[in-house]
Amino acid sequence: TLFRSYAVDAFDYDVETAKMSNRRHLYKLEKDEGIPDGMCIDAEGKLWVACYSGGRVIRIDPETGKRIQTVKFPVDKTTSCCFGGKDYSEMYVTSASDGMDEEMTARQPQSGGIFKITGLGVKGIPPYSFAG
């Protein structure tokens, strides 16, 4: 059975035990927003979520659970997002093309590509290096 979640959930995480607890809904996606997929955090602590089958990324305030920004794309299958560039002011968004027939591929020829977004007015944070 395939389980699809149309919500973004938050958990408490114990670094010492690697246990998660206190599951709660952070944001429930609207029907046209699709399914939450890859995510990242910006320097203001806001959550960016790529919406598979929704053709967008949304920015959520984790304190209020409200969507505060939407960036739409010319493809439906947005899969992940991250910040990059010299000062982390660019967002990169990946997309998928698998399962698309010829007609859909003709309508969305950029599917499977990577998009660079500038001018968001917010920056990402540098990644943490793996220590072990």
C-alpha positions in Angstrom: 0.0 0.0 0.0 1.3 3.4 -1.0 0.9 6.0 1.7 0.8 9.7 0.7 0.8 12.4 3.2 -0.6 15.8 2.2 0.8 17.4 5.4 4.1 18.5 6.8 4.7 17.1 10.3 7.1 18.2 13.0 8.7 16.1 15.7 10.8 16.6 18.7 14.2 14.9 18.3 16.6 13.6 21.0 20.2 13.8 19.7 21.4 11.4 22.4 18.9 8.6 21.7 18.0 9.4 18.1 14.3 9.0 19.1 11.5 11.2 17.7 8.4 12.1 19.7 5.6 14.6 19.9 4.4 14.3 16.3 2.3 17.2 15.2 1.0 18.7 12.0 2.9 21.8 10.9 1.0 22.5 7.7 -1.7 20.7 5.7 -1.3 21.2 2.0 -4.2 22.4 -0.1 -5.4 20.2 -2.9 -3.7 22.2 -5.7 -0.4 22.3 -3.8 0.3 18.6 -4.3 2.4 16.4 -2.1 5.2 17.7 0.1 8.6 16.5 -1.0 12.1 17.9 -0.5 12.6 20.7 2.0 15.1 23.2 3.3 15.4 26.0 5.9 16.3 29.6 5.2 18.3 32.0 7.4 15.1 33.3 9.0 14.1 29.8 10.1 11.3 29.4 7.6 10.7 26.1 5.9 10.6 25.7 2.1 8.8 22.7 0.7 8.8 21.4 -2.9 5.3 20.3 -3.8 5.3 17.3 -6.1 2.4 17.4 -8.5 1.8 21.0 -7.4 4.4 22.7 -9.5 5.7 25.0 -6.8 7.7 25.5 -3.7 6.0 27.1 -0.6 7.5 28.9 2.3 6.0 28.1 5.7 6.4 29.8 9.0 7.0 26.9 11.4 5.9 29.1 14.4 2.5 29.8 13.0 2.0 27.0 10.5 1.0 29.5 7.8 2.1 29.6 4.2 3.8 32.9 3.6 5.2 32.6 0.1 4.6 30.6 -3.1 6.9 30.3 -6.1 5.3 28.5 -9.1 7.1 26.7 -11.9 6.4 25.6 -15.5 6.5 22.0 -14.4 4.2 19.9 -12.2 6.7 17.6 -10.6 8.9 19.8 -8.3 10.9 17.4 -6.1 13.4 19.3 -3.9 14.8 22.7 -3.0 18.0 24.1 -1.5 19.9 27.3 -1.3 23.2 27.9 -3.0 25.4 30.4 -4.7 28.3 32.5 -3.2 26.1 33.9 -0.4 23.3 31.3 -0.4 20.9 33.9 -2.0 19.9 31.5 -4.9 17.4 28.7 -4.5 17.8 25.6 -6.7 14.7 23.5 -7.4 14.8 20.0 -8.9 12.0 18.5 -10.9 11.1 15.0 -12.3 9.9 13.8 -15.6 9.4 10.1 -15.0 5.9 8.7 -15.8 5.2 11.5 -18.3 3.7 10.6 -21.6 4.6 12.4 -24.9 1.7 14.9 -24.6 2.7 15.9 -21.1 6.4 16.1 -22.0 5.5 18.4 -24.9 3.5 20.7 -22.6 6.2 20.7 -19.9 9.5 20.3 -21.8 11.6 21.6 -18.8 10.4 18.7 -16.6 13.4 16.8 -15.2 15.4 20.0 -15.1 16.9 22.2 -12.3 15.7 25.7 -11.8 17.7 28.6 -10.2 15.6 31.2 -8.4 17.0 34.6 -7.6 15.4 37.7 -5.9 13.6 35.9 -3.1 14.9 38.4 -0.6 16.0 35.7 1.8 19.1 33.6 2.0 19.8 30.0 3.0 22.3 28.8 5.6 25.6 27.0 5.0 25.3 23.2 5.2 26.6 21.3 8.2 29.6 19.1 7.4 29.3 15.4 8.2 31.6 14.8 11.1 31.9 11.0 10.9 
